[in-house]
Amino acid sequence: MQNQLDRLNNKSKLWLVKVVASAFVLGFTLWWLPVRDVWQTLRNTQPGLWLFTLGVFVIAHCVGATKWWLLTGRHDGGPFTRALRAHFAGLTANLCLPGAAGGDVVRAGLVLRESRLKSRVAVGSVVDRVLDTLSLLVLSALGATFALRGQNWSDNPLVTVVLVCILGGVVVAFGFMLMKFSKKPLIVKLRDTILNFKNEPGNLALCFGLSLAVQSTFIGLNIALASGSGVHAPIAAWFFAWPLSKLFAMLPISMGGLGVREASLAALMTGFGAVPARVVAVGLLWQTILYASGLIGWFVLFMSAKLRLFPVENS
């Protein structure tokens, strides 16, 4: 009992730290920038554009749920509706849990209880996150290539430093994972499931393509919000900066990336002529989309439980 109380107390402290971190980063950003410009940019956004963005965002997440189901639930006969429900539960969890990993844990936990192939769910969820991260890095690299075409890289030192850090980070991360985790008991236990993915190149390629499509859609929605709010910057610059800001937001240092996403996006877009205050405003608009989708996820969970739309299956 005491151990449970200690764990709950530690989680509460961690949650408080994330809230303070988000409030500090966002507060400092707004203090440093002209708040009037931020507010004016927000006011320039048409409600219809915001609703359109939310609708497409939800549809894109349905595609994301399909991708996750292809990686985790299809092989044990798990229904797609179960994966869809769990996916939107993860969106809801992202509102209050630090980093994207919190939503991933909630999503996988809901399916694990009803799955016959629990190792497949665990490994498939990791593969899903890896594919999403890889797609963000690929889109960012392509965006940087086109954004800097015909320019001297020395004209954008921040972009050059970021790209070098990305390449170095990827190499170091993969090396660290291979050395440290390859002999872990859990990895050894799941090795057969991991090896099964080697026999599914078509499925992996399809899921990677879906990930690229979903993340590209998110970038396009941000470009639409920016254009509708009077923020103008090269399209390639958005493809470079937005994926990186999302990766920064996924770090477990804030509540759902609040503050971190806006500050990093403004810093990266400044090198391409975008006004930082207006970029922060677009980031805040996107944050409202995330919160609204989380509320939709909660509504889906509530109604499915109330109406028994997705009954629990006996495994």
C-alpha positions as semicolon CSV with decimal commas, in nm:
position;residue;x (nm);y (nm);z (nm)
1;M;0,000;0,000;0,000
2;Q;0,280;0,239;0,091
3;N;0,460;0,162;-0,236
4;Q;0,146;0,247;-0,431
5;L;0,112;0,575;-0,245
6;D;0,478;0,656;-0,313
7;R;0,434;0,585;-0,684
8;L;0,123;0,801;-0,696
9;N;0,304;1,080;-0,515
10;N;0,598;1,062;-0,759
11;K;0,363;1,073;-1,056
12;S;0,190;1,378;-0,909
13;K;0,524;1,552;-0,863
14;L;0,627;1,466;-1,219
15;W;0,298;1,598;-1,353
16;L;0,347;1,922;-1,160
17;V;0,700;1,960;-1,296
18;K;0,573;1,923;-1,654
19;V;0,300;2,181;-1,595
20;V;0,553;2,428;-1,454
21;A;0,792;2,363;-1,744
22;S;0,521;2,424;-2,005
23;A;0,403;2,738;-1,827
24;F;0,758;2,870;-1,800
25;V;0,855;2,808;-2,162
26;L;0,528;2,944;-2,301
27;G;0,528;3,239;-2,061
28;F;0,886;3,332;-2,148
29;T;0,812;3,304;-2,520
30;L;0,509;3,531;-2,496
31;W;0,699;3,773;-2,273
32;W;0,984;3,794;-2,524
33;L;0,756;3,840;-2,825
34;P;0,504;4,120;-2,891
35;V;0,183;3,971;-2,755
36;R;-0,022;4,211;-2,967
37;D;0,106;4,045;-3,285
38;V;0,027;3,701;-3,145
39;W;-0,326;3,804;-3,056
40;Q;-0,385;3,976;-3,391
41;T;-0,273;3,666;-3,579
42;L;-0,511;3,453;-3,376
43;R;-0,797;3,691;-3,452
44;N;-0,725;3,674;-3,825
45;T;-0,807;3,302;-3,832
46;Q;-1,150;3,221;-3,971
47;P;-1,362;2,980;-3,763
48;G;-1,442;2,780;-4,076
49;L;-1,072;2,720;-4,140
50;W;-1,026;2,602;-3,782
51;L;-1,320;2,359;-3,809
52;F;-1,191;2,230;-4,143
53;T;-0,848;2,173;-3,987
54;L;-1,002;1,984;-3,696
55;G;-1,208;1,765;-3,929
56;V;-0,910;1,671;-4,147
57;F;-0,700;1,618;-3,835
58;V;-0,949;1,363;-3,698
59;I;-0,967;1,185;-4,035
60;A;-0,586;1,169;-4,048
61;H;-0,583;1,011;-3,704
62;C;-0,829;0,749;-3,826
63;V;-0,568;0,666;-4,090
64;G;-0,307;0,658;-3,812
65;A;-0,525;0,415;-3,617
66;T;-0,543;0,196;-3,929
67;K;-0,164;0,195;-3,950
68;W;-0,134;0,095;-3,585
69;W;-0,392;-0,181;-3,633
70;L;-0,198;-0,319;-3,930
71;L;0,110;-0,341;-3,709
72;T;-0,054;-0,479;-3,394
73;G;-0,408;-0,614;-3,415
74;R;-0,469;-0,755;-3,759
75;H;-0,273;-1,075;-3,697
76;D;-0,473;-1,191;-3,397
77;G;-0,808;-1,106;-3,550
78;G;-0,856;-0,796;-3,338
79;P;-1,130;-0,572;-3,481
80;F;-1,035;-0,236;-3,623
81;T;-1,297;-0,066;-3,405
82;R;-1,104;-0,174;-3,096
83;A;-0,785;-0,020;-3,233
84;L;-0,972;0,298;-3,327
85;R;-1,117;0,331;-2,978
86;A;-0,775;0,275;-2,818
87;H;-0,611;0,522;-3,054
88;F;-0,849;0,802;-2,957
89;A;-0,798;0,709;-2,592
90;G;-0,430;0,776;-2,651
91;L;-0,516;1,119;-2,793
92;T;-0,708;1,195;-2,476
93;A;-0,417;1,079;-2,259
94;N;-0,182;1,310;-2,447
95;L;-0,369;1,604;-2,296
96;C;-0,247;1,529;-1,945
97;L;0,048;1,289;-1,979
98;P;0,398;1,419;-2,057
99;G;0,528;1,338;-2,404
100;A;0,370;1,126;-2,677
101;A;0,483;0,806;-2,504
102;G;0,211;0,850;-2,244
103;G;-0,060;0,822;-2,506
104;D;0,116;0,523;-2,660
105;V;0,112;0,341;-2,326
106;V;-0,259;0,405;-2,274
107;R;-0,340;0,299;-2,630
108;A;-0,146;-0,026;-2,605
109;G;-0,278;-0,099;-2,256
110;L;-0,640;-0,094;-2,371
111;V;-0,569;-0,345;-2,649
112;L;-0,336;-0,570;-2,448
113;R;-0,618;-0,674;-2,217
114;E;-0,812;-0,826;-2,507
115;S;-0,533;-0,942;-2,736
116;R;-0,414;-1,299;-2,777
117;L;-0,076;-1,186;-2,914
118;K;0,038;-0,944;-2,647
119;S;0,398;-0,941;-2,767
120;R;0,276;-0,835;-3,110
121;V;0,094;-0,538;-2,960
122;A;0,400;-0,433;-2,760
123;V;0,649;-0,465;-3,045
124;G;0,407;-0,329;-3,306
125;S;0,349;-0,017;-3,096
126;V;0,723;0,045;-3,081
127;V;0,754;-0,010;-3,456
128;D;0,466;0,234;-3,508
129;R;0,648;0,502;-3,309
130;V;0,975;0,432;-3,493
131;L;0,804;0,466;-3,832
132;D;0,644;0,796;-3,727
133;T;0,977;0,932;-3,604
134;L;1,154;0,818;-3,919
135;S;0,888;0,979;-4,139
136;L;0,929;1,309;-3,951
137;L;1,306;1,300;-4,001
138;V;1,266;1,216;-4,372
139;L;1,018;1,501;-4,429
140;S;1,238;1,743;-4,237
141;A;1,544;1,648;-4,439
142;L;1,352;1,684;-4,768
143;G;1,215;2,018;-4,654
144;A;1,561;2,145;-4,567
145;T;1,696;2,027;-4,903
146;F;1,436;2,222;-5,101
147;A;1,430;2,522;-4,867
148;L;1,806;2,569;-4,899
149;R;1,826;2,490;-5,270
150;G;2,030;2,758;-5,444
151;Q;2,146;2,907;-5,114
152;N;2,467;2,887;-4,919
153;W;2,413;2,678;-4,611
154;S;2,623;2,928;-4,422
155;D;2,339;3,178;-4,471
156;N;2,126;2,964;-4,239
157;P;2,365;2,846;-3,967
158;L;2,081;2,735;-3,739
159;V;1,946;2,499;-4,006
160;T;2,295;2,358;-4,066
161;V;2,353;2,296;-3,696
162;V;2,012;2,130;-3,658
163;L;2,069;1,896;-3,953
164;V;2,413;1,795;-3,826
165;C;2,265;1,728;-3,483
166;I;1,989;1,517;-3,640
167;L;2,230;1,299;-3,833
168;G;2,464;1,264;-3,537
169;G;2,176;1,195;-3,301
170;V;2,033;0,922;-3,522
171;V;2,369;0,745;-3,546
172;V;2,436;0,772;-3,173
173;A;2,082;0,664;-3,081
174;F;2,087;0,352;-3,298
175;G;2,433;0,259;-3,173
176;F;2,326;0,306;-2,813
177;M;2,013;0,098;-2,861
178;L;2,202;-0,187;-3,026
179;M;2,467;-0,196;-2,753
180;K;2,249;-0,145;-2,448
181;F;1,917;-0,310;-2,526
182;S;1,997;-0,600;-2,758
183;K;2,067;-0,833;-2,462
184;K;1,794;-0,713;-2,230
185;P;1,570;-1,000;-2,108
186;L;1,258;-0,831;-2,243
187;I;1,415;-0,788;-2,588
188;V;1,527;-1,150;-2,589
189;K;1,176;-1,257;-2,491
190;L;1,023;-1,056;-2,774
191;R;1,289;-1,151;-3,028
192;D;1,064;-1,391;-3,222
193;T;0,800;-1,122;-3,261
194;I;1,063;-0,870;-3,368
195;L;1,199;-1,114;-3,627
196;N;0,848;-1,166;-3,764
197;F;0,850;-0,809;-3,894
198;K;1,139;-0,905;-4,122
199;N;0,894;-1,128;-4,306
200;E;0,650;-0,841;-4,359
201;P;0,833;-0,590;-4,582
202;G;0,513;-0,507;-4,769
203;N;0,323;-0,433;-4,450
204;L;0,609;-0,219;-4,316
205;A;0,634;-0,028;-4,645
206;L;0,259;0,034;-4,646
207;C;0,263;0,157;-4,286
208;F;0,562;0,381;-4,353
209;G;0,378;0,528;-4,653
210;L;0,072;0,590;-4,435
211;S;0,291;0,759;-4,177
212;L;0,442;0,987;-4,441
213;A;0,093;1,071;-4,567
214;V;-0,042;1,149;-4,220
215;Q;0,253;1,364;-4,115
216;S;0,248;1,547;-4,451
217;T;-0,122;1,615;-4,396
218;F;-0,046;1,765;-4,055
219;I;0,217;1,990;-4,210
220;G;-0,026;2,094;-4,482
221;L;-0,287;2,182;-4,221
222;N;-0,034;2,402;-4,042
223;I;0,049;2,574;-4,370
224;A;-0,322;2,634;-4,426
225;L;-0,361;2,779;-4,075
226;A;-0,058;2,999;-4,130
227;S;-0,177;3,129;-4,466
228;G;-0,524;3,195;-4,329
229;S;-0,372;3,387;-4,038
230;G;-0,148;3,604;-4,253
231;V;0,175;3,410;-4,190
232;H;0,379;3,363;-4,506
233;A;0,687;3,144;-4,541
234;P;0,816;2,894;-4,798
235;I;0,631;2,562;-4,798
236;A;0,961;2,375;-4,784
237;A;1,050;2,567;-4,467
238;W;0,739;2,432;-4,296
239;F;0,830;2,079;-4,404
240;F;1,172;2,134;-4,245
241;A;1,069;2,305;-3,922
242;W;0,735;2,151;-3,824
243;P;0,852;1,787;-3,798
244;L;1,142;1,893;-3,579
245;S;0,918;2,099;-3,353
246;K;0,693;1,794;-3,317
247;L;0,989;1,578;-3,220
248;F;1,089;1,839;-2,960
249;A;0,730;1,841;-2,831
250;M;0,742;1,463;-2,787
251;L;1,019;1,492;-2,529
252;P;0,888;1,426;-2,175
253;I;0,956;1,780;-2,053
254;S;0,616;1,944;-2,097
255;M;0,243;1,878;-2,098
256;G;0,156;1,763;-2,450
257;G;0,439;1,974;-2,594
258;L;0,277;2,303;-2,487
259;G;0,532;2,582;-2,503
260;V;0,811;2,365;-2,640
261;R;0,643;2,317;-2,978
262;E;0,570;2,688;-3,024
263;A;0,913;2,808;-2,915
264;S;1,108;2,558;-3,127
265;L;0,888;2,619;-3,433
266;A;0,935;2,997;-3,408
267;A;1,311;2,958;-3,368
268;L;1,341;2,732;-3,672
269;M;1,109;2,935;-3,897
270;T;1,282;3,266;-3,820
271;G;1,569;3,167;-4,049
272;F;1,323;3,159;-4,340
273;G;1,177;3,506;-4,292
274;A;0,874;3,417;-4,080
275;V;0,774;3,656;-3,801
276;P;0,828;3,468;-3,470
277;A;0,518;3,610;-3,298
278;R;0,294;3,499;-3,582
279;V;0,453;3,153;-3,594
280;V;0,388;3,115;-3,221
281;A;0,025;3,211;-3,284
282;V;-0,005;2,935;-3,545
283;G;0,150;2,694;-3,297
284;L;-0,111;2,792;-3,038
285;L;-0,387;2,740;-3,294
286;W;-0,251;2,393;-3,359
287;Q;-0,248;2,332;-2,985
288;T;-0,620;2,407;-2,972
289;I;-0,670;2,146;-3,245
290;L;-0,484;1,893;-3,031
291;Y;-0,696;1,975;-2,728
292;A;-1,018;1,955;-2,930
293;S;-0,918;1,615;-3,071
294;G;-0,844;1,496;-2,719
295;L;-1,193;1,598;-2,613
296;I;-1,331;1,412;-2,914
297;G;-1,132;1,108;-2,804
298;W;-1,284;1,135;-2,457
299;F;-1,632;1,160;-2,612
300;V;-1,568;0,848;-2,822
301;L;-1,460;0,659;-2,509
302;F;-1,756;0,784;-2,309
303;M;-2,015;0,703;-2,573
304;S;-1,865;0,363;-2,658
305;A;-1,881;0,266;-2,291
306;K;-2,231;0,407;-2,247
307;L;-2,377;0,252;-2,559
308;R;-2,151;-0,057;-2,558
309;L;-2,045;0,012;-2,914
310;F;-1,723;-0,186;-2,877
311;P;-1,793;-0,475;-2,639
312;V;-1,503;-0,656;-2,480
313;E;-1,433;-0,985;-2,651
314;N;-1,349;-1,304;-2,469
315;S;-1,001;-1,413;-2,561
